[in-house]
Amino acid sequence: MKQFLFDLDLSYEQCEQFYSGHIESIQVTSHSGKTIRIPANRFRSFITPIGIKQQFKLKLTDYNQFISLEKIT
């Protein structure tokens, strides 16, 4: 299993583009420097009235299949 930590800071207006279909994936850089592209729909449950301003932990299998995406408090 692989784990990646990263920060995400998106305004509510940027998050609205997930729903309109203009954004299909979000590219982030993990704290270790790895660039990762994640389907935007994975973040829908984390959207607040101010957008998404959170640190996350992404877990993948050794074959890069999605396991989970968790916000870190």
Number of C-alpha atoms within 10 A of each C-alpha: 10 13 14 18 20 20 17 15 12 14 15 15 11 14 21 15 13 19 13 9 11 10 15 14 16 15 12 16 15 17 11 9 11 11 13 14 11 16 12 17 14 14 17 13 8 13 16 12 9 12 17 20 16 16 14 17 15 18 18 15 12 10 8 10 11 14 12 12 17 14 15 11 6
